[in-house]
Amino acid sequence: MKIDVASVPEILHIINEEDKTVAFKVEKEIPNIAKAVNIIVHSLKENGRLFYVGAGTSGRLGILDATECPPTFGTKKEIVQGIIAGGKKAIVQSIEGVEDNETQAVKDLKAKKISANDVVCGIAASIRTPYVVSALKYAKECDAKIIFLTTNPHSVYSQRQFFELHKVVDVAICVDVGAEVISGSTRMKSGTAQKMVLNMLSTASFIRLGKVYENMMVDLQLKSHKLTERAKKILMTVLNISYGEAEQLLYSANGNVKIAIVMKKKNITKPKALLLLKKANGFVRKAIEK
């Protein structure tokens, strides 16, 4: 309550002490996060898609997580998508009132041709954001699976006023972060909690889809010098080989890190490595063990 007269170090310590509590609050929701991951994995195996829907900070965080999936996990950009109230302009500029536009939410989802194979994850710190709630209701009409992420406790989410939302949500993730350092500024602890949960949803899902070997992102796309060098470093680490060997192996595998690992580990040709990976549904460890 006296942060307005505190010194700069005192202000920073207050913020830091509050931020320390967020991870423990997220931990309490792991059972629900796990349910959500299982839903996402099942959907993506059936050629479905994952959509994050939010307004303001929540929407931007969804777009951030979706945007990072292709370079990290080698996914097509259509697989994980972020939708924000107000469209592209709202990503870099605050636009007042768009979070209340229920009609636009339906239009935005209709444009994506939502189907029963898809998962729609609504993100709303306050629970009640009209744009998000409207999007989830429409998605349910399309038989999509619904995940809801909020930073209000289950005791609030379970109130009668949110009964209509309860009817469409398959899994609710309610991270009780408590009051913000600056009252009502949900870009702070709420935003941190949402970012942590979204990291868990996408990362755990793609691990379960074979995008990771050990703790290496072996399905990364070599679309930049940085990522090409990272791929070589992965091969050097996993296979205990030199930089030159990693470079030559990556070239032999046409830039595919998974194929390169299996080729070297099994001492086989590229076609045989590709066949083993196909039989192992893309899991490097299973391919090596076969």
Residue pairs with C-beta under 8 A, 6 or more apart in sequence:
3 10
3 11
3 14
3 181
3 182
6 14
14 181
15 181
15 188
18 180
18 181
18 188
18 189
19 189
19 192
21 177
21 178
21 189
22 175
22 177
22 189
22 192
22 193
22 196
23 196
25 175
25 176
25 177
25 178
25 193
26 33
26 175
26 193
26 196
26 197
26 200
28 175
28 176
29 173
29 174
29 175
29 197
32 171
32 172
32 173
32 174
33 173
33 197
33 200
33 201
33 204
34 204
35 171
36 121
36 147
36 171
36 173
36 201
37 200
37 201
37 204
37 205
37 208
39 119
39 145
39 147
39 170
39 171
40 50
40 119
40 147
40 201
40 205
41 205
41 208
41 209
43 49
43 50
43 117
43 118
43 119
43 145
44 50
44 79
44 205
44 209
45 209
46 117
47 117
48 115
48 117
48 118
48 119
49 78
49 79
49 80
49 81
49 112
49 117
49 118
49 119
50 66
50 79
50 80
50 81
50 118
50 119
50 121
50 202
50 205
51 80
51 81
51 82
51 83
51 109
51 112
51 114
51 118
51 119
51 120
51 121
51 139
52 59
52 61
52 62
52 63
52 65
52 66
52 80
52 81
52 82
52 83
52 121
52 123
52 198
53 59
53 62
53 82
53 83
53 84
53 105
53 108
53 109
53 120
53 121
53 122
53 123
53 131
53 132
53 135
53 136
54 60
54 61
54 62
54 82
54 83
54 84
54 85
54 122
54 123
54 124
54 129
54 132
55 84
55 85
55 86
55 90
55 98
55 99
55 124
55 129
55 131
55 132
56 85
56 90
56 94
56 99
56 186
56 187
57 125
57 186
57 187
57 190
57 191
57 194
58 123
58 124
58 125
58 129
58 132
58 186
58 191
58 194
59 82
59 83
59 84
59 85
59 86
59 90
59 91
59 123
60 84
60 91
61 123
61 191
61 194
61 195
61 198
62 82
62 83
62 84
62 121
62 123
62 198
63 82
63 84
63 91
64 82
64 195
64 198
65 80
65 82
65 195
65 198
65 199
65 201
65 202
66 80
66 81
66 82
67 82
68 202
69 75
69 79
69 80
69 202
69 206
70 76
70 77
70 221
71 220
71 221
71 223
71 227
72 206
72 217
72 220
73 202
73 206
73 211
73 217
73 219
73 220
74 211
74 219
74 220
74 221
75 206
75 211
75 219
80 202
81 112
83 108
83 109
83 112
83 135
84 90
84 91
85 95
85 98
85 99
85 101
85 104
85 105
85 129
85 131
85 132
86 95
86 98
86 99
87 108
89 95
90 98
98 104
98 131
99 129
99 130
99 131
99 132
100 130
100 131
101 130
101 131
102 130
102 131
102 133
102 134
103 134
104 131
105 130
105 131
105 132
105 134
105 135
105 138
106 134
106 135
106 138
108 135
109 120
109 135
109 138
109 139
109 142
110 138
114 120
114 138
114 139
114 142
114 144
115 142
115 143
115 144
116 142
116 143
116 144
117 144
118 139
118 142
118 144
118 145
119 144
119 145
119 146
119 147
120 135
120 136
120 139
120 144
120 145
120 146
120 147
121 146
121 147
121 148
121 149
121 201
122 132
122 133
122 135
122 136
122 146
122 147
122 148
122 149
123 132
123 149
123 150
123 194
123 198
124 132
124 133
124 148
124 149
124 150
125 150
125 151
125 152
125 186
125 190
125 191
125 194
126 150
126 152
126 186
127 150
127 152
127 156
127 157
127 162
127 165
128 162
133 164
133 165
136 146
136 148
136 165
136 168
136 169
137 164
137 168
139 146
139 168
140 146
140 167
140 168
145 170
146 168
146 169
146 170
146 171
147 169
147 170
147 171
147 172
147 173
147 201
148 165
148 169
148 171
148 172
148 173
149 173
149 175
149 194
149 197
149 198
150 157
150 172
150 173
150 174
150 175
151 174
151 175
151 176
151 177
151 186
151 189
151 190
151 193
151 194
152 174
152 176
153 174
153 176
154 172
154 174
154 176
156 174
157 166
157 172
157 174
158 166
166 172
173 197
175 193
175 194
175 197
177 189
177 190
177 192
177 193
178 189
180 186
180 188
180 189
180 190
181 188
181 189
182 188
206 212
206 219
209 282
210 219
210 280
210 281
210 282
210 283
210 284
211 217
211 218
211 219
211 282
212 218
212 219
213 238
213 258
213 261
213 284
213 285
214 238
216 234
216 237
216 238
216 257
217 234
218 234
218 257
218 258
218 261
218 284
219 257
219 258
219 282
220 227
220 230
220 231
220 257
221 227
222 228
222 231
222 255
228 250
228 255
231 250
231 255
231 257
232 243
232 246
232 247
232 250
233 246
234 257
235 241
235 245
235 246
235 249
235 250
235 257
235 260
235 261
235 264
236 242
236 243
236 245
236 246
238 261
239 245
239 246
239 249
239 261
239 264
239 265
241 249
241 264
249 260
249 263
249 264
250 257
250 260
252 260
252 263
252 270
253 259
253 260
253 263
253 270
253 273
254 270
258 277
258 282
258 284
258 287
259 270
259 273
259 274
259 277
261 284
261 288
262 268
262 273
262 276
262 277
262 284
262 287
262 288
263 269
263 270
263 273
265 288
266 272
266 273
266 276
266 287
266 288
268 276
273 287
276 287
276 288
276 290
277 283
277 284
277 287
279 287
279 290
280 286
280 287
280 290
